[in-house]
């Protein structure tokens, strides 16, 4: 990324678009605290996360960020509820509180009846819903989504995007999503395009 100045407001659902190699995923990693900039600053909710130590950055991510990827990254030997619980194992929550949080996340994504199923027993869309539940179980303020529907058919993709839209509109989550798909970008409230590491412009999204 070069000479990039981008503001994302709390509660926005922003789609980042552009060809491969345009810098979208790099930007996503900077926002999520996975990468550090070689110059400039990354300011989130008033905090310079580029100045945090490695330990501080890990703690910041655990408190504030949920990640959703194209490939679901679920543990194949664990049930849906155990996969969702994984981020909570890093917290001081009791077992009972963890189970309550997992149950709430399963209800939100519509998979309460699949809690005991392992990933191989779930469809692709259901696995991505488990991944979204895992991302939100610790109640982060920011969801980072890297091609979350890239491995799904159109109907299933729209179901997942609709779920993200609910997370944004009803739960107030700020969502930043990388996508190559203009149809997926329509679910966002704003689209920002990149090419060769530079911002091209932005457009309002649809209200689907």
C-alpha positions in Angstrom: 0.0 0.0 0.0 1.3 3.5 -0.9 0.1 6.9 0.4 -3.2 5.3 1.6 -5.5 7.4 3.8 -8.7 5.5 4.6 -11.3 6.2 7.4 -13.7 3.4 8.4 -16.4 4.5 10.8 -17.7 2.5 13.8 -20.7 0.5 12.7 -19.9 0.5 9.0 -19.9 -2.5 6.7 -17.1 -1.9 4.1 -16.2 -4.0 1.1 -12.6 -3.9 -0.2 -12.4 -4.8 -3.9 -9.7 -5.0 -6.5 -7.6 -7.5 -8.6 -5.3 -10.0 -7.1 -2.1 -8.2 -5.8 -3.9 -4.9 -5.4 -3.2 -4.8 -1.6 -6.6 -5.7 -0.2 -5.5 -8.5 2.0 -2.5 -6.5 3.2 -4.8 -3.7 4.2 -7.1 -6.2 6.0 -4.1 -7.6 7.9 -3.0 -4.1 8.9 -6.5 -3.3 10.2 -6.7 -6.6 12.1 -3.3 -6.2 13.7 -1.8 -9.2 11.8 0.8 -7.1 10.0 2.6 -3.9 10.9 3.0 -0.9 8.5 6.6 0.0 7.5 5.5 3.6 7.7 2.4 5.6 8.7 0.0 4.6 11.4 -3.0 2.4 12.1 -5.4 4.1 14.4 -8.4 2.1 15.7 -10.9 3.6 18.2 -8.3 6.1 19.2 -5.5 3.6 19.7 -2.3 3.4 17.6 -2.2 -0.4 17.2 1.0 -0.1 15.1 2.8 1.0 18.3 1.7 -1.9 20.5 4.1 -4.6 21.5 3.6 -8.2 20.3 1.9 -9.2 23.5 -0.3 -6.1 23.7 -1.3 -6.6 20.1 -2.3 -10.2 20.8 -4.4 -9.0 23.7 -6.0 -6.3 21.6 -7.0 -8.7 18.8 -8.5 -11.1 21.4 -10.6 -8.3 22.8 -11.6 -6.4 19.7 -11.3 -8.5 16.5 -13.1 -11.6 15.0 -11.7 -13.2 11.8 -13.7 -15.0 9.1 -11.8 -16.5 6.2 -12.6 -18.1 2.9 -11.6 -21.5 4.1 -13.3 -22.1 7.4 -10.2 -23.2 9.4 -12.3 -25.4 11.7 -10.7 -28.2 13.8 -12.0 -31.4 12.1 -12.0 -33.4 15.3 -14.1 -30.9 17.2 -17.8 -30.4 17.2 -19.3 -27.1 16.1 -19.7 -25.9 19.7 -16.2 -26.9 20.6 -14.8 -25.0 17.6 -16.8 -21.9 18.6 -15.5 -22.1 22.1 -11.8 -22.0 21.1 -11.3 -18.2 21.4 -12.9 -18.2 24.9 -10.3 -20.7 26.2 -7.9 -17.7 26.1 -10.2 -15.7 28.5 -10.9 -16.0 32.2 -14.5 -17.0 31.7 -15.8 -19.9 33.6 -16.9 -23.1 31.8 -20.6 -22.2 32.4 -20.1 -18.7 31.0 -18.3 -20.1 28.0 -21.1 -22.5 27.3 -23.7 -19.7 27.6 -21.7 -17.6 25.1 -21.3 -20.5 22.6 -25.1 -21.2 22.8 -25.9 -17.6 22.1 -23.5 -17.6 19.1 -25.1 -20.8 17.8 -28.5 -19.3 18.1 -27.4 -16.1 16.2 -26.1 -18.1 13.2 -29.1 -20.5 13.2 -27.1 -23.7 14.1 -28.3 -24.5 17.6 -29.5 -27.9 16.3 -26.0 -28.7 14.8 -24.0 -28.0 17.9 -22.8 -31.6 18.2 -21.9 -32.0 14.6 -18.3 -32.1 13.4 -17.2 -30.1 10.3 -17.4 -33.2 8.0 -21.1 -33.5 9.0 -21.9 -29.9 7.9 -22.4 -28.3 4.5 -20.0 -25.5 3.4 -22.5 -22.9 4.3 -23.0 -24.4 7.8 -19.2 -24.6 8.3 -18.9 -20.9 7.4 -21.7 -20.1 9.9 -19.7 -22.0 12.6 -16.7 -19.9 11.6 -18.8 -16.7 12.0 -20.1 -17.8 15.3 -16.5 -18.5 16.4 -15.6 -15.0 15.3 -18.3 -13.3 17.3 -18.4 -15.5 20.4 -16.1 -13.2 22.3 -18.3 -10.2 21.3 -15.6 -8.3 19.3 -16.3 -4.8 17.9 -14.7 -5.5 14.5 -15.1 -8.4 12.1 -12.4 -9.0 9.5 -13.7 -11.1 6.6 -11.3 -12.3 3.8 -13.4 -13.7 0.9 -15.9 -15.2 3.3 -18.1 -16.5 0.5 -15.4 -17.4 -2.0 -15.9 -21.1 -1.6 -19.7 -21.1 -1.6 -22.4 -21.4 -4.2 -24.4 -18.3 -4.9 -27.5 -19.1 -2.8 -25.4 -20.2 0.2 -23.1 -17.1 -0.2 -26.1 -14.8 -0.1 -27.3 -16.5 3.1 -23.9 -16.0 4.7 -23.7 -12.4 3.5 -27.2 -11.8 4.9 -26.0 -13.1 8.2 -23.1 -10.6 8.2 -25.5 -7.9 7.3 -27.5 -8.8 10.4 -24.4 -8.7 12.5 -23.7 -5.2 11.2 -27.2 -3.7 11.3 -28.7 -5.3 14.4 -25.6 -6.0 16.6 -23.6 -2.9 15.5 -20.5 -4.8 14.4 -18.0 -3.0 12.2 -17.3 -5.2 9.3 -14.4 -5.0 6.8 -14.7 -7.5 4.0 -12.3 -8.3 1.1 -14.2 -9.7 -1.9 -13.7 -10.2 -5.7 -17.5 -10.5 -6.1 -19.5 -7.4 -7.0 -22.7 -9.2 -5.8 -21.1 -9.8 -2.4 -20.0 -6.1 -2.2 -23.7 -5.1 -2.6 -24.4 -6.3 0.9 -21.9 -3.7 2.3 -22.8 -0.1 3.0 -19.7 1.1 1.2 -17.2 -0.3 -1.4 -13.6 0.9 -1.6 -11.6 -0.2 -4.7 -7.8 -0.7 -5.0 -5.3 -1.4 -7.7 -1.6 -1.7 -7.4 -1.7 -0.7 -3.8 -3.6 2.5 -4.4 -7.1 3.5 -3.6 -9.3 4.1 -6.7 -12.4 5.4 -5.1 -15.5 4.3 -3.2 -19.2 3.8 -3.8 -22.3 3.3 -1.7 -23.5 -0.3 -1.4 -27.0 -1.6 -1.9 -29.5 -2.0 0.9 -30.3 -5.7 0.3 
